[in-house]
Amino acid sequence: MLQVNRNPAPEIFKVPRTPEKSPVNPGPHGHGNSFSSGSPPVKSPVKRSGENLSASGSPRKKRKNGEQLPQPKNPVALLNELRQGLTYTLEAQTGPVHAPLFTISVEVDGQTYTGQGRSKKMARLAAAEAALRSFIQLKDGAILSPLKPTNNVDFTSDEHIENEMMRRMSAVGSQKAIPEKGPVMLLYELFNDVKFECVSSDGHQHSRFKMIATANNTNFEGTGPSKKLAKNAAAKAALAALCNISYSPMQAQLPKSTIASINYSDKECPELAQTIADGIGKLVLQKFTEIMVGHEVYSRRKVLAGIVMTCGPDLAQAKVISVSTGTKCVNGEYISVSGSAVNDCHAEIVSRRCLVDYLYGQLMMHLTDETASDSIFVRPLKSGELYQLRENVQFHLYINTAPCGDARIFSPHEEDATLGIDKHPNRKARGQLRTKIESGEGTIPVKNSDGIQTWDGVLQGQRLLTMSCSDKIAKWNVLGVQGALLASIIQPIYLTSIVLGSLLHPAHMYRAVCGRIENSIQNLPPPYQLNRPKLALVTSSEMRNPIKAPNFSINWTFGNAEVEIINSITGKTIHNKISRITKQSFFARYAKLISQLPLIEKRHAIDCDYGEMKASVKEYQVAKQELFTAFKREDLGHWLKKPIEQNQFSLPQ
């Protein structure tokens, strides 16, 4: 009769001995279980429960020729790939001798995870699974599966080491490196209840299809020019919300040197959380659709921008402050000597002017004590100090594509060398200040421009040049978005984040908006600083739109009942009226503020022109000059100014 050892303790990890076998080479696994050709395999007389089983408990499948099929990696093997050098510790052994219960722990990234089982092996598997679930943040009921295929993996290569270095480099915040699997496949692996449904196929060209992904009893929306892209977008949104898995290019393309040089005061991630970025983009797009009802003929656009204000992490309380479209600048023939024309009708520039319009309205609320408490500004403690934003008030800029200029000078379908040595033939032009050209799209470096612009030269036919949107955003990240006039009343206001709808290349975008001057700018007067906004790309990104750019620009500001439509060529409304976001309009509102606003130096009459009034804000002008000097130190060109005559106008009588 077969005798079985009843004492399990010494037999925990022993492999059952097999009878003598033919003297042939060992099998592929080196366990001595091979057999002579033509003779059946000899089975072990004792098979303990749990041996030769996969992680799910099912027997290992074999091919007809006896070769084992590749099996999914168990949690221990998977965790060891992601975190090398782990140590498993036996914490306790409880229960009777015939049915012991083992507790084993493992420390991962400073956090200890424990697992229990009837054997040390099962306890070790449970501890590894607990660590993995915390690491990849799976939901209850999710299927634990390997992140990479288990067959045909070359473990002698340096690929896994490079992936780990990239993960550590990019995981500055809470989100992890980009998964290698596609979003739809990964979502199906992590959740059992995934469903996709196409709910719309008649949207705009860039978002014709709308797909709804259902996972974990929650719906997630994705849009795109095809069903496949819309499905991918919905899956990305679901993974970001449920598992904190991001497919943003920010995870892989921000260069090591850039990450090392970013000095975030609170060590926060340079990327905005994906769910917040998607929420901001969705709010702007929804508001655009809402305000264009009745104005469908003017809803055609190439570039859409908007600014969203948040007062905390809850997007349900967020407000869309401005929405705008446009890609053109005023024709030199229509440049105004009275500040009555909008010079730059690019969408992001118009949105910033709409924000200034909103700020004026919020300061006006302080003219009476009854409405002062509803303003986003708080009064200074004593006379002579500046008004400032209430705590937690933040502004986020959304643009459906990268801003023109330095942020958009790259090829989206070619591998870039910015993670190493940049061998691009145009590398010397990167970071250069660039200008928009009159009556056209695109930009040229300022070194190729005509230098100083004069009024009579422009009227004679010289092209009117305007600094690119990338350069202006870089300017906002030093001087603030409030402008020179409001800088005499309020502290600088900086953008918290910039969310793009397409063409986000982290290295180029970061360089364009702040990185190119971070090593050269110095001696900024308080309270000015170099702001580094967070960057993000929405999951439902827009595709290239080859339509002809329209010659109009729309703008809407929170509190306005109707949109305003500006003829980009003339800088005035389509009814030839003065826009509400012109220099002239802002100058008149500023004059009213400084004559009535509490706790500031009152001036009942302004006896200087618009340009002189801006020049009187000393700290702002010092910071502005330092910004221009920083560009010169980096040999990036000279900031090109408009003819000085355009600012030499006084208040209308």
WOHUUR-V866446 format. One record per residue. N is the residue number from 1. RES is the residue in one letter. SS is DSSP state (H for helix, E for strand, L for the rest). PHI is phi in radians with two decimals (999 if undefined). Layout:
BEGIN
n->N res->RES ss->SS phi->PHI
n->N res->RES ss->SS phi->PHI
END
This chain:
BEGIN
n->1 res->M ss->L phi->999
n->2 res->L ss->L phi->-1.26
n->3 res->Q ss->L phi->-1.75
n->4 res->V ss->L phi->-1.98
n->5 res->N ss->L phi->-1.23
n->6 res->R ss->L phi->-1.49
n->7 res->N ss->L phi->-1.57
n->8 res->P ss->L phi->-1.38
n->9 res->A ss->H phi->-1.01
n->10 res->P ss->H phi->-1.31
n->11 res->E ss->H phi->-1.77
n->12 res->I ss->L phi->-1.01
n->13 res->F ss->L phi->-1.93
n->14 res->K ss->L phi->-1.37
n->15 res->V ss->L phi->-1.59
n->16 res->P ss->L phi->-1.02
n->17 res->R ss->L phi->-1.29
n->18 res->T ss->L phi->-1.90
n->19 res->P ss->L phi->-1.09
n->20 res->E ss->L phi->-1.01
n->21 res->K ss->L phi->-2.12
n->22 res->S ss->L phi->-1.15
n->23 res->P ss->L phi->-1.29
n->24 res->V ss->L phi->-2.07
n->25 res->N ss->L phi->-1.11
n->26 res->P ss->L phi->-1.11
n->27 res->G ss->L phi->-1.21
n->28 res->P ss->L phi->-1.11
n->29 res->H ss->L phi->-1.75
n->30 res->G ss->L phi->1.26
n->31 res->H ss->L phi->-1.74
n->32 res->G ss->L phi->1.26
n->33 res->N ss->L phi->-1.82
n->34 res->S ss->L phi->-1.43
n->35 res->F ss->L phi->-2.54
n->36 res->S ss->L phi->-1.20
n->37 res->S ss->L phi->-1.07
n->38 res->G ss->L phi->1.60
n->39 res->S ss->L phi->-1.77
n->40 res->P ss->L phi->-1.22
n->41 res->P ss->L phi->-1.20
n->42 res->V ss->L phi->-1.61
n->43 res->K ss->L phi->-1.45
n->44 res->S ss->L phi->-1.19
n->45 res->P ss->L phi->-1.19
n->46 res->V ss->L phi->-2.22
n->47 res->K ss->L phi->-2.22
n->48 res->R ss->L phi->-1.29
n->49 res->S ss->L phi->-1.07
n->50 res->G ss->L phi->1.75
n->51 res->E ss->L phi->-1.45
n->52 res->N ss->L phi->0.99
n->53 res->L ss->E phi->-1.98
n->54 res->S ss->L phi->-1.33
n->55 res->A ss->L phi->-1.07
n->56 res->S ss->L phi->-1.52
n->57 res->G ss->L phi->1.67
n->58 res->S ss->L phi->-1.55
n->59 res->P ss->E phi->-1.07
n->60 res->R ss->L phi->-1.20
n->61 res->K ss->L phi->-1.40
n->62 res->K ss->E phi->-2.18
n->63 res->R ss->L phi->-1.28
n->64 res->K ss->L phi->-1.09
n->65 res->N ss->L phi->-1.46
n->66 res->G ss->L phi->1.64
n->67 res->E ss->L phi->-1.36
n->68 res->Q ss->E phi->-1.29
n->69 res->L ss->L phi->-1.28
n->70 res->P ss->L phi->-1.13
n->71 res->Q ss->L phi->-1.90
n->72 res->P ss->L phi->-1.05
n->73 res->K ss->L phi->-1.20
n->74 res->N ss->L phi->-1.32
n->75 res->P ss->H phi->-1.00
n->76 res->V ss->H phi->-1.14
n->77 res->A ss->H phi->-1.12
n->78 res->L ss->H phi->-1.15
n->79 res->L ss->H phi->-1.17
n->80 res->N ss->H phi->-1.15
n->81 res->E ss->H phi->-1.23
n->82 res->L ss->H phi->-1.43
n->83 res->R ss->L phi->-2.37
n->84 res->Q ss->L phi->-1.39
n->85 res->G ss->L phi->1.32
n->86 res->L ss->L phi->-1.39
n->87 res->T ss->L phi->-2.13
n->88 res->Y ss->E phi->-1.73
n->89 res->T ss->E phi->-2.06
n->90 res->L ss->E phi->-1.37
n->91 res->E ss->E phi->-1.52
n->92 res->A ss->E phi->-2.82
n->93 res->Q ss->E phi->-2.36
n->94 res->T ss->E phi->-2.15
n->95 res->G ss->L phi->1.57
n->96 res->P ss->L phi->-1.21
n->97 res->V ss->H phi->-1.10
n->98 res->H ss->H phi->-1.41
n->99 res->A ss->H phi->-2.53
n->100 res->P ss->L phi->-1.29
n->101 res->L ss->E phi->-2.17
n->102 res->F ss->E phi->-1.73
n->103 res->T ss->E phi->-2.10
n->104 res->I ss->E phi->-2.17
n->105 res->S ss->E phi->-2.11
n->106 res->V ss->E phi->-2.50
n->107 res->E ss->E phi->-1.80
n->108 res->V ss->E phi->-2.25
n->109 res->D ss->L phi->0.94
n->110 res->G ss->L phi->1.42
n->111 res->Q ss->E phi->-1.95
n->112 res->T ss->E phi->-1.73
n->113 res->Y ss->E phi->-2.14
n->114 res->T ss->E phi->-2.10
n->115 res->G ss->E phi->-2.55
n->116 res->Q ss->E phi->-2.16
n->117 res->G ss->E phi->-2.93
n->118 res->R ss->L phi->-1.32
n->119 res->S ss->L phi->-2.40
n->120 res->K ss->H phi->-1.11
n->121 res->K ss->H phi->-1.10
n->122 res->M ss->H phi->-1.17
n->123 res->A ss->H phi->-1.18
n->124 res->R ss->H phi->-1.15
n->125 res->L ss->H phi->-1.08
n->126 res->A ss->H phi->-1.15
n->127 res->A ss->H phi->-1.15
n->128 res->A ss->H phi->-1.13
n->129 res->E ss->H phi->-1.15
n->130 res->A ss->H phi->-1.10
n->131 res->A ss->H phi->-1.15
n->132 res->L ss->H phi->-1.12
n->133 res->R ss->H phi->-1.11
n->134 res->S ss->H phi->-1.28
n->135 res->F ss->H phi->-1.19
n->136 res->I ss->H phi->-1.72
n->137 res->Q ss->L phi->0.95
n->138 res->L ss->L phi->-1.45
n->139 res->K ss->L phi->-1.56
n->140 res->D ss->L phi->-1.03
n->141 res->G ss->L phi->1.56
n->142 res->A ss->L phi->-1.32
n->143 res->I ss->L phi->-1.59
n->144 res->L ss->L phi->-1.43
n->145 res->S ss->L phi->-2.41
n->146 res->P ss->L phi->-1.15
n->147 res->L ss->L phi->-1.40
n->148 res->K ss->L phi->-2.28
n->149 res->P ss->L phi->-1.03
n->150 res->T ss->L phi->-1.56
n->151 res->N ss->L phi->-1.77
n->152 res->N ss->L phi->1.06
n->153 res->V ss->L phi->-1.74
n->154 res->D ss->L phi->-1.64
n->155 res->F ss->L phi->-1.38
n->156 res->T ss->L phi->-1.51
n->157 res->S ss->L phi->-1.42
n->158 res->D ss->L phi->-1.61
n->159 res->E ss->H phi->-1.06
n->160 res->H ss->H phi->-1.20
n->161 res->I ss->H phi->-1.21
n->162 res->E ss->H phi->-1.14
n->163 res->N ss->H phi->-1.11
n->164 res->E ss->H phi->-1.19
n->165 res->M ss->H phi->-1.11
n->166 res->M ss->H phi->-1.15
n->167 res->R ss->H phi->-1.12
n->168 res->R ss->H phi->-1.17
n->169 res->M ss->H phi->-1.22
n->170 res->S ss->H phi->-1.58
n->171 res->A ss->L phi->-1.49
n->172 res->V ss->L phi->-1.21
n->173 res->G ss->L phi->-1.86
n->174 res->S ss->L phi->-1.54
n->175 res->Q ss->L phi->-1.56
n->176 res->K ss->L phi->-1.80
n->177 res->A ss->L phi->-1.16
n->178 res->I ss->L phi->-1.14
n->179 res->P ss->L phi->-1.15
n->180 res->E ss->L phi->-1.41
n->181 res->K ss->L phi->-1.43
n->182 res->G ss->L phi->-1.17
n->183 res->P ss->H phi->-1.11
n->184 res->V ss->H phi->-1.17
n->185 res->M ss->H phi->-1.08
n->186 res->L ss->H phi->-1.14
n->187 res->L ss->H phi->-1.12
n->188 res->Y ss->H phi->-1.11
n->189 res->E ss->H phi->-1.25
n->190 res->L ss->H phi->-1.50
n->191 res->F ss->L phi->-2.34
n->192 res->N ss->L phi->-1.53
n->193 res->D ss->L phi->-1.87
n->194 res->V ss->L phi->-1.29
n->195 res->K ss->E phi->-2.43
n->196 res->F ss->E phi->-2.12
n->197 res->E ss->E phi->-2.49
n->198 res->C ss->E phi->-1.50
n->199 res->V ss->E phi->-1.79
n->200 res->S ss->E phi->-2.71
n->201 res->S ss->L phi->-2.41
n->202 res->D ss->L phi->-2.24
n->203 res->G ss->L phi->-1.43
n->204 res->H ss->L phi->-1.22
n->205 res->Q ss->H phi->-1.00
n->206 res->H ss->H phi->-1.38
n->207 res->S ss->H phi->-2.48
n->208 res->R ss->L phi->-1.14
n->209 res->F ss->E phi->-1.85
n->210 res->K ss->E phi->-2.17
n->211 res->M ss->E phi->-1.98
n->212 res->I ss->E phi->-1.99
n->213 res->A ss->E phi->-1.77
n->214 res->T ss->E phi->-1.91
n->215 res->A ss->E phi->-2.59
n->216 res->N ss->L phi->0.97
n->217 res->N ss->L phi->1.09
n->218 res->T ss->E phi->-2.30
n->219 res->N ss->E phi->-1.71
n->220 res->F ss->E phi->-2.36
n->221 res->E ss->E phi->-1.84
n->222 res->G ss->E phi->-2.50
n->223 res->T ss->E phi->-2.21
n->224 res->G ss->E phi->-3.12
n->225 res->P ss->L phi->-1.29
n->226 res->S ss->L phi->-2.41
n->227 res->K ss->H phi->-1.11
n->228 res->K ss->H phi->-1.10
n->229 res->L ss->H phi->-1.18
n->230 res->A ss->H phi->-1.14
n->231 res->K ss->H phi->-1.14
n->232 res->N ss->H phi->-1.07
n->233 res->A ss->H phi->-1.12
n->234 res->A ss->H phi->-1.13
n->235 res->A ss->H phi->-1.14
n->236 res->K ss->H phi->-1.08
n->237 res->A ss->H phi->-1.10
n->238 res->A ss->H phi->-1.15
n->239 res->L ss->H phi->-1.12
n->240 res->A ss->H phi->-1.16
n->241 res->A ss->H phi->-1.36
n->242 res->L ss->H phi->-1.55
n->243 res->C ss->H phi->-2.12
n->244 res->N ss->L phi->1.01
n->245 res->I ss->L phi->-1.78
n->246 res->S ss->L phi->-2.00
n->247 res->Y ss->L phi->-1.82
n->248 res->S ss->L phi->-1.16
n->249 res->P ss->L phi->-1.11
n->250 res->M ss->H phi->-1.06
n->251 res->Q ss->H phi->-1.27
n->252 res->A ss->H phi->-2.22
n->253 res->Q ss->H phi->-1.92
n->254 res->L ss->L phi->-1.33
n->255 res->P ss->L phi->-1.12
n->256 res->K ss->H phi->-1.04
n->257 res->S ss->H phi->-1.10
n->258 res->T ss->H phi->-1.20
n->259 res->I ss->H phi->-1.08
n->260 res->A ss->H phi->-1.16
n->261 res->S ss->H phi->-1.56
n->262 res->I ss->L phi->-1.34
n->263 res->N ss->L phi->-1.88
n->264 res->Y ss->L phi->-1.26
n->265 res->S ss->L phi->-1.08
n->266 res->D ss->L phi->-1.89
n->267 res->K ss->L phi->0.98
n->268 res->E ss->L phi->-1.41
n->269 res->C ss->L phi->-1.29
n->270 res->P ss->L phi->-1.26
n->271 res->E ss->E phi->-1.88
n->272 res->L ss->L phi->-1.26
n->273 res->A ss->L phi->-0.95
n->274 res->Q ss->H phi->-1.05
n->275 res->T ss->H phi->-1.14
n->276 res->I ss->H phi->-1.23
n->277 res->A ss->H phi->-1.06
n->278 res->D ss->H phi->-1.10
n->279 res->G ss->H phi->-1.13
n->280 res->I ss->H phi->-1.15
n->281 res->G ss->H phi->-1.07
n->282 res->K ss->H phi->-1.14
n->283 res->L ss->H phi->-1.07
n->284 res->V ss->H phi->-1.16
n->285 res->L ss->H phi->-1.12
n->286 res->Q ss->H phi->-1.13
n->287 res->K ss->H phi->-1.15
n->288 res->F ss->H phi->-1.06
n->289 res->T ss->H phi->-1.07
n->290 res->E ss->H phi->-1.18
n->291 res->I ss->H phi->-1.33
n->292 res->M ss->L phi->-1.56
n->293 res->V ss->L phi->-1.09
n->294 res->G ss->L phi->1.61
n->295 res->H ss->L phi->-2.19
n->296 res->E ss->H phi->-1.02
n->297 res->V ss->H phi->-1.13
n->298 res->Y ss->H phi->-1.80
n->299 res->S ss->L phi->-1.45
n->300 res->R ss->L phi->-1.19
n->301 res->R ss->L phi->-2.75
n->302 res->K ss->L phi->-1.90
n->303 res->V ss->L phi->-2.10
n->304 res->L ss->E phi->-2.16
n->305 res->A ss->E phi->-2.42
n->306 res->G ss->E phi->-2.88
n->307 res->I ss->E phi->-2.13
n->308 res->V ss->E phi->-2.00
n->309 res->M ss->E phi->-1.83
n->310 res->T ss->E phi->-2.08
n->311 res->C ss->L phi->-2.14
n->312 res->G ss->L phi->2.71
n->313 res->P ss->L phi->-1.28
n->314 res->D ss->L phi->-1.46
n->315 res->L ss->H phi->-1.24
n->316 res->A ss->H phi->-1.12
n->317 res->Q ss->H phi->-1.68
n->318 res->A ss->L phi->-1.27
n->319 res->K ss->E phi->-2.18
n->320 res->V ss->E phi->-1.42
n->321 res->I ss->E phi->-1.53
n->322 res->S ss->E phi->-2.62
n->323 res->V ss->E phi->-2.44
n->324 res->S ss->E phi->-2.73
n->325 res->T ss->E phi->-2.34
n->326 res->G ss->L phi->2.46
n->327 res->T ss->L phi->-2.50
n->328 res->K ss->L phi->-2.14
n->329 res->C ss->E phi->-2.07
n->330 res->V ss->L phi->-1.11
n->331 res->N ss->L phi->-1.27
n->332 res->G ss->H phi->-0.98
n->333 res->E ss->H phi->-1.17
n->334 res->Y ss->H phi->-1.89
n->335 res->I ss->L phi->-1.08
n->336 res->S ss->L phi->-1.82
n->337 res->V ss->L phi->-1.59
n->338 res->S ss->L phi->-2.04
n->339 res->G ss->L phi->1.22
n->340 res->S ss->L phi->-1.75
n->341 res->A ss->L phi->-2.14
n->342 res->V ss->L phi->-1.52
n->343 res->N ss->L phi->-1.26
n->344 res->D ss->E phi->-2.07
n->345 res->C ss->L phi->-1.86
n->346 res->H ss->L phi->-1.17
n->347 res->A ss->H phi->-0.98
n->348 res->E ss->H phi->-1.19
n->349 res->I ss->H phi->-1.25
n->350 res->V ss->H phi->-1.14
n->351 res->S ss->H phi->-1.08
n->352 res->R ss->H phi->-1.12
n->353 res->R ss->H phi->-1.18
n->354 res->C ss->H phi->-1.14
n->355 res->L ss->H phi->-1.10
n->356 res->V ss->H phi->-1.06
n->357 res->D ss->H phi->-1.00
n->358 res->Y ss->H phi->-1.14
n->359 res->L ss->H phi->-1.11
n->360 res->Y ss->H phi->-1.05
n->361 res->G ss->H phi->-1.09
n->362 res->Q ss->H phi->-1.22
n->363 res->L ss->H phi->-1.24
n->364 res->M ss->H phi->-1.06
n->365 res->M ss->H phi->-1.17
n->366 res->H ss->H phi->-1.47
n->367 res->L ss->H phi->-1.26
n->368 res->T ss->L phi->-2.24
n->369 res->D ss->H phi->-1.19
n->370 res->E ss->H phi->-1.17
n->371 res->T ss->H phi->-1.80
n->372 res->A ss->H phi->-1.08
n->373 res->S ss->L phi->-1.23
n->374 res->D ss->L phi->-1.55
n->375 res->S ss->L phi->-1.39
n->376 res->I ss->L phi->-1.38
n->377 res->F ss->E phi->-1.78
n->378 res->V ss->E phi->-1.99
n->379 res->R ss->L phi->-1.26
n->380 res->P ss->L phi->-1.18
n->381 res->L ss->L phi->-1.29
n->382 res->K ss->L phi->-2.54
n->383 res->S ss->L phi->-1.12
n->384 res->G ss->L phi->1.69
n->385 res->E ss->L phi->-1.55
n->386 res->L ss->L phi->-1.69
n->387 res->Y ss->E phi->-1.18
n->388 res->Q ss->E phi->-2.48
n->389 res->L ss->E phi->-1.19
n->390 res->R ss->L phi->-1.15
n->391 res->E ss->L phi->-1.07
n->392 res->N ss->L phi->1.30
n->393 res->V ss->L phi->-1.38
n->394 res->Q ss->E phi->-2.34
n->395 res->F ss->E phi->-2.14
n->396 res->H ss->E phi->-2.16
n->397 res->L ss->E phi->-1.71
n->398 res->Y ss->E phi->-1.95
n->399 res->I ss->E phi->-2.32
n->400 res->N ss->L phi->-1.32
n->401 res->T ss->L phi->-2.69
n->402 res->A ss->L phi->-1.10
n->403 res->P ss->L phi->-1.11
n->404 res->C ss->L phi->-1.11
n->405 res->G ss->L phi->1.85
n->406 res->D ss->H phi->-1.03
n->407 res->A ss->H phi->-1.22
n->408 res->R ss->H phi->-1.98
n->409 res->I ss->L phi->-1.61
n->410 res->F ss->L phi->-2.83
n->411 res->S ss->L phi->-1.77
n->412 res->P ss->L phi->-1.24
n->413 res->H ss->L phi->-1.98
n->414 res->E ss->L phi->-2.15
n->415 res->E ss->L phi->-1.16
n->416 res->D ss->L phi->-1.64
n->417 res->A ss->L phi->-1.76
n->418 res->T ss->L phi->-1.23
n->419 res->L ss->L phi->-1.37
n->420 res->G ss->L phi->-2.37
n->421 res->I ss->L phi->-1.47
n->422 res->D ss->L phi->-1.41
n->423 res->K ss->L phi->-1.82
n->424 res->H ss->L phi->-1.10
n->425 res->P ss->L phi->-1.10
n->426 res->N ss->L phi->-1.75
n->427 res->R ss->H phi->-1.09
n->428 res->K ss->H phi->-1.23
n->429 res->A ss->H phi->-1.58
n->430 res->R ss->L phi->-1.24
n->431 res->G ss->L phi->1.53
n->432 res->Q ss->L phi->-1.14
n->433 res->L ss->L phi->-1.11
n->434 res->R ss->E phi->-2.33
n->435 res->T ss->E phi->-2.16
n->436 res->K ss->E phi->-1.34
n->437 res->I ss->L phi->-1.92
n->438 res->E ss->L phi->-1.07
n->439 res->S ss->L phi->1.01
n->440 res->G ss->L phi->-2.76
n->441 res->E ss->L phi->-1.95
n->442 res->G ss->L phi->1.60
n->443 res->T ss->E phi->-2.36
n->444 res->I ss->E phi->-2.32
n->445 res->P ss->E phi->-1.08
n->446 res->V ss->H phi->-1.12
n->447 res->K ss->H phi->-1.18
n->448 res->N ss->H phi->-1.69
n->449 res->S ss->L phi->-1.53
n->450 res->D ss->L phi->-1.62
n->451 res->G ss->L phi->1.45
n->452 res->I ss->L phi->-1.14
n->453 res->Q ss->L phi->-1.73
n->454 res->T ss->L phi->-2.07
n->455 res->W ss->H phi->-1.10
n->456 res->D ss->H phi->-1.20
n->457 res->G ss->H phi->-1.16
n->458 res->V ss->H phi->-1.14
n->459 res->L ss->H phi->-1.15
n->460 res->Q ss->L phi->-1.42
n->461 res->G ss->L phi->2.18
n->462 res->Q ss->L phi->-1.13
n->463 res->R ss->L phi->-1.13
n->464 res->L ss->L phi->-1.38
n->465 res->L ss->L phi->-1.86
n->466 res->T ss->E phi->-2.28
n->467 res->M ss->E phi->-1.07
n->468 res->S ss->L phi->-1.17
n->469 res->C ss->H phi->-1.14
n->470 res->S ss->H phi->-1.05
n->471 res->D ss->H phi->-1.18
n->472 res->K ss->H phi->-1.19
n->473 res->I ss->H phi->-1.16
n->474 res->A ss->H phi->-1.05
n->475 res->K ss->H phi->-1.13
n->476 res->W ss->H phi->-1.09
n->477 res->N ss->H phi->-1.34
n->478 res->V ss->H phi->-2.00
n->479 res->L ss->H phi->-1.64
n->480 res->G ss->L phi->1.63
n->481 res->V ss->L phi->-1.60
n->482 res->Q ss->L phi->-1.38
n->483 res->G ss->H phi->1.54
n->484 res->A ss->H phi->-1.23
n->485 res->L ss->H phi->-1.10
n->486 res->L ss->H phi->-1.19
n->487 res->A ss->L phi->-1.13
n->488 res->S ss->L phi->-1.44
n->489 res->I ss->L phi->-2.04
n->490 res->I ss->E phi->-2.14
n->491 res->Q ss->L phi->-1.24
n->492 res->P ss->L phi->-1.00
n->493 res->I ss->L phi->-1.99
n->494 res->Y ss->L phi->-1.96
n->495 res->L ss->L phi->-1.27
n->496 res->T ss->L phi->-1.35
n->497 res->S ss->E phi->-2.64
n->498 res->I ss->E phi->-2.21
n->499 res->V ss->E phi->-1.90
n->500 res->L ss->E phi->-1.89
n->501 res->G ss->L phi->-1.63
n->502 res->S ss->L phi->-2.99
n->503 res->L ss->L phi->0.98
n->504 res->L ss->L phi->-1.59
n->505 res->H ss->L phi->-1.94
n->506 res->P ss->H phi->-0.93
n->507 res->A ss->H phi->-1.13
n->508 res->H ss->H phi->-1.22
n->509 res->M ss->H phi->-1.16
n->510 res->Y ss->H phi->-1.10
n->511 res->R ss->H phi->-1.05
n->512 res->A ss->H phi->-1.16
n->513 res->V ss->H phi->-1.56
n->514 res->C ss->L phi->-2.83
n->515 res->G ss->H phi->-1.16
n->516 res->R ss->H phi->-1.27
n->517 res->I ss->H phi->-2.09
n->518 res->E ss->L phi->-1.17
n->519 res->N ss->L phi->-1.65
n->520 res->S ss->L phi->-2.06
n->521 res->I ss->L phi->-1.40
n->522 res->Q ss->L phi->-2.74
n->523 res->N ss->L phi->1.00
n->524 res->L ss->L phi->-1.30
n->525 res->P ss->L phi->-1.26
n->526 res->P ss->L phi->-1.06
n->527 res->P ss->L phi->-1.70
n->528 res->Y ss->L phi->-1.40
n->529 res->Q ss->L phi->-2.73
n->530 res->L ss->L phi->-1.56
n->531 res->N ss->L phi->-1.55
n->532 res->R ss->L phi->-2.02
n->533 res->P ss->L phi->-1.25
n->534 res->K ss->E phi->-1.24
n->535 res->L ss->E phi->-2.11
n->536 res->A ss->E phi->-2.82
n->537 res->L ss->E phi->-2.14
n->538 res->V ss->L phi->-1.21
n->539 res->T ss->L phi->-1.22
n->540 res->S ss->L phi->-1.57
n->541 res->S ss->L phi->-1.33
n->542 res->E ss->L phi->-1.56
n->543 res->M ss->L phi->-1.61
n->544 res->R ss->L phi->-1.04
n->545 res->N ss->L phi->-1.97
n->546 res->P ss->L phi->-1.46
n->547 res->I ss->L phi->-1.24
n->548 res->K ss->L phi->-1.25
n->549 res->A ss->L phi->-1.19
n->550 res->P ss->L phi->-1.25
n->551 res->N ss->L phi->-1.67
n->552 res->F ss->E phi->-2.28
n->553 res->S ss->E phi->-2.39
n->554 res->I ss->E phi->-1.87
n->555 res->N ss->E phi->-2.53
n->556 res->W ss->E phi->-2.52
n->557 res->T ss->E phi->-2.14
n->558 res->F ss->L phi->-0.92
n->559 res->G ss->L phi->1.81
n->560 res->N ss->L phi->-1.52
n->561 res->A ss->L phi->-1.36
n->562 res->E ss->L phi->-2.20
n->563 res->V ss->L phi->-1.35
n->564 res->E ss->E phi->-1.96
n->565 res->I ss->E phi->-1.99
n->566 res->I ss->E phi->-1.90
n->567 res->N ss->E phi->-1.36
n->568 res->S ss->L phi->-1.10
n->569 res->I ss->L phi->-1.31
n->570 res->T ss->L phi->-1.69
n->571 res->G ss->L phi->1.37
n->572 res->K ss->E phi->-2.11
n->573 res->T ss->E phi->-1.17
n->574 res->I ss->L phi->-1.14
n->575 res->H ss->L phi->-1.72
n->576 res->N ss->L phi->1.10
n->577 res->K ss->L phi->-1.79
n->578 res->I ss->L phi->-1.34
n->579 res->S ss->L phi->-1.22
n->580 res->R ss->L phi->-1.35
n->581 res->I ss->L phi->-2.02
n->582 res->T ss->L phi->-1.46
n->583 res->K ss->H phi->-1.04
n->584 res->Q ss->H phi->-1.08
n->585 res->S ss->H phi->-1.12
n->586 res->F ss->H phi->-1.16
n->587 res->F ss->H phi->-1.12
n->588 res->A ss->H phi->-1.15
n->589 res->R ss->H phi->-1.22
n->590 res->Y ss->H phi->-1.11
n->591 res->A ss->H phi->-1.06
n->592 res->K ss->H phi->-1.19
n->593 res->L ss->H phi->-1.11
n->594 res->I ss->H phi->-1.26
n->595 res->S ss->H phi->-1.62
n->596 res->Q ss->H phi->-2.29
n->597 res->L ss->L phi->-1.19
n->598 res->P ss->L phi->-1.17
n->599 res->L ss->L phi->1.13
n->600 res->I ss->L phi->-2.24
n->601 res->E ss->L phi->-1.22
n->602 res->K ss->L phi->-1.45
n->603 res->R ss->L phi->-2.27
n->604 res->H ss->L phi->-1.32
n->605 res->A ss->L phi->-2.56
n->606 res->I ss->L phi->-1.74
n->607 res->D ss->L phi->-1.86
n->608 res->C ss->L phi->-2.34
n->609 res->D ss->L phi->-1.50
n->610 res->Y ss->H phi->-1.07
n->611 res->G ss->H phi->-1.11
n->612 res->E ss->H phi->-1.19
n->613 res->M ss->H phi->-1.13
n->614 res->K ss->H phi->-1.14
n->615 res->A ss->H phi->-1.17
n->616 res->S ss->L phi->-1.33
n->617 res->V ss->L phi->-1.49
n->618 res->K ss->H phi->-1.08
n->619 res->E ss->H phi->-1.05
n->620 res->Y ss->H phi->-1.09
n->621 res->Q ss->H phi->-1.20
n->622 res->V ss->H phi->-1.13
n->623 res->A ss->H phi->-1.12
n->624 res->K ss->H phi->-1.12
n->625 res->Q ss->H phi->-1.15
n->626 res->E ss->H phi->-1.14
n->627 res->L ss->H phi->-1.07
n->628 res->F ss->H phi->-1.10
n->629 res->T ss->H phi->-1.17
n->630 res->A ss->H phi->-1.09
n->631 res->F ss->H phi->-1.10
n->632 res->K ss->H phi->-1.17
n->633 res->R ss->H phi->-1.04
n->634 res->E ss->L phi->-1.50
n->635 res->D ss->L phi->1.00
n->636 res->L ss->L phi->-1.80
n->637 res->G ss->L phi->1.91
n->638 res->H ss->L phi->-1.86
n->639 res->W ss->L phi->-1.16
n->640 res->L ss->L phi->-1.57
n->641 res->K ss->L phi->-1.82
n->642 res->K ss->L phi->-1.27
n->643 res->P ss->L phi->-0.95
n->644 res->I ss->H phi->-1.11
n->645 res->E ss->H phi->-1.12
n->646 res->Q ss->H phi->-1.24
n->647 res->N ss->H phi->-1.77
n->648 res->Q ss->L phi->-1.67
n->649 res->F ss->L phi->-2.17
n->650 res->S ss->L phi->-1.85
n->651 res->L ss->L phi->-1.12
n->652 res->P ss->L phi->-1.12
n->653 res->Q ss->L phi->-1.40
END
